[in-house]
Amino acid sequence: MKNFNHRIIDIIILALLDFSAVILSMALSMLIVHTTVHFTLNLLYWFLINLAAVYLFFTVFRLYMIVFTSVGIQDTIRTLCASLCIFCVNVAASFALGKEIGFRSCAIFCLFLFIFALMIRFSKRILIAIRFSYGKHFQKNKGKINAMIVGGGNAGTMLIREIQTTDKIDYLPVCVVDDDKDKAGKNVLGVTVAGTTQDIPLLVKKYRVDEILIAMPSAPKAQVKRIYDICGETDCKVKTLPGIYQIVSGEASVSALREVQISDLLGRDQVRINLDEIMGYIENRVVLVTGGGGSIGSELCRQIASHAPKQLIILDIYENNAYEIEQELKRHYPSLNLLALIASIRDQSKMEDVFRKYSPDIVFNAAAHKHVPLMETSPNEAVKNNVFGTLNVAMCADKFGAKVFVQISTDKAVNPTNVMGATKRICEMMVQTIGKHSKHTKFVAVRFGNVLGSNGSVIPLFEKQIAEGGPVTVTHRDIIRYFMTIPEAVSLVLQAGAYAQGGQIFVLDMGEPVRIYDLAYNLIKLSGLEPNVDIEIKCTGLRPGEKLYEERLMDEEGMQKTPNGLINIASPIELDEDFLWNTLKKLRQAAEEETSDIKSLIAELVTTYQPQN
């Protein structure tokens, strides 16, 4: 009600200003045509006709519903159309009122009315433009943050306009950079396009820039990464606008500016999935997600919940994780048939009970121990959980007739140097072998690299170390890794289920590997700090089982493309199945008896496993 009253008051004020414009326009037109103005009854009639016409046509063309800070070309066109309609009324009035008014007076009157009406509506933007054009002379701009805008397109223009039209924002745009040479030297809402992205370090010093605001939401990831690298040569804090869909929906504003995230530095676009394919095989199916409370498992549950499963079963040994994702899904999908179970995949009888009771159609096995150094000191636990827990779930999927079984794997399974990677490779071997003989179930594995933002991953650790003042710890200056985001990982897992034919290992094309030291360096720079000055980067040495680089394929594995383009299929390697199952029996016994030769047994199964002392 309060806002409505304010709106009524604004309309009344604007109408009074328009009526004043009518009087002034009439006076000027009469002075130009007749040099003097004499009050007559016909002049009063003309005035009243124009008051009515202005209010009528300005209302019809919504000129009283304008937001002053965003007046533009469309509002100008509407004002012109209203003025032309008023001109037609005036022409008719001139015939009715005689030569005293006249055609010339009507034409000049409507021209002045159009000009004054535009001036009234553009007044706030004109004042803002004047203030920002000569901002250095205004006390109001003291204490503002000097900002460089990267990108002089639509997003950059929207960003500058919002900064200029509110007093609640502490930014002052001092220059724009854009790689379009035709824009060089021109102005974007009064802010000079001072150079290209290559000139950023020089312009930062020239204009005393405090922060760099990147307004290129639709630019390719490789181009954005290049710009981040250039910004890293400065001491400025860097922020970026969100994606193009937020620009279109109007959500892209100064308030939507966010800190640069490491996922922005991957240098590639995120993997996209075919939602129709996913919908087709998940809709109206019973879906089981083991490890459903973890980073990957919980995101799987979110995506699956949005695709109308018949029932979603979350299984996890950690009750807090399971409870959190259960409550989240209940809030967002109140009609979802959801069940959370607390159980360990190591419990064979419990797994059989779950499959017997709920008969899942699709199984995503995301339950695993994944921390490399911890599994080096507890190899027996890695074997019990990763190998035989997976075996329990896979055997149940086959026994109780699940349609699809998807095993979550890792690039650490390729030529592994650590227990965790080796156990994951054994899981791939088991899944392929079981799938080869299964009559009902399609068994596949999904192999991907480090997941940004997952529990225990390197990026949250770096952010925490920076917040605490350092040092940021990197195990080796030259260590490199393939990276992907949680949504990418889940996209791969979901689409692997859609592509499943049995026995495949799906591998994501993750672009070029990233040097961990560079990630740490850029994260410090983009936080507005100086690496090894404000925050030390400390190399601590490789941890047990860690290697300098990861591989996606073994030499024996070929590579086949899928319709996705960024998802590839590794050809299965022929296995001696009798040897596999006999060695697994020995491995189970060794794990249960906590024997010290368990790594040698793992090496017998995974011939490419290279245990490190």
Buried (B, 14 or more C-beta within 10 A) or exposed (E): EEEEEEEEEBEEEBBEBBBEBBEBBBEBBBEEBEEEBEEEEBBEBBBEBBBEBBBBBBBEBEBBEBEBEEBEEEBBEBBBBBBEBBBEBBBEBBEEBEEBBBEEBBBBBBBBBBBBBBEBBBEBBEEBBEBBEEBEEEEEBEEBBBBBBBBBBBBBBBBBBBBBBEEEBEBBBBBBBBBEEEBBEEEBBBBBBBBBBEBBBEBBEEBEBBBBBBBBBEBEBEEBBBBBBBBBEBBBBBBBBBEBEBBEEEEBBBEBBEBBBBBBBBBBEBBEBBEEBBEEBBEEBBBBBBBBBBBBBBBBBBBBBBBBBEBBBBBBBBEEBBBBBBEBBEEEBEEBEBBBBBBBBBBBEBBBBBBEEBEBBBBBBBBBBBEBBBBBEBBBBBBBBBBBBBBBBBBBBBBBBBBBBBBBBBBBBBBBBBBBBBBBBBBBBBBBBBBEEBEEBBBBBBBBBBBBBBBEBBBEEBBEBBEEEBBBBBBBEEBBBBBBBBBBBBBBBBBBBBBBEBBBBBBBBBBEBBBBBBBBBBBBBBBBBEBEEBBBBBBEEBEBBBBBEBBBBBEEBEEEEBEBEBBBBBBBBEBEEEEBEEBBEBBBEBBEEEEEEBBEBBBEBBEBBBBEE
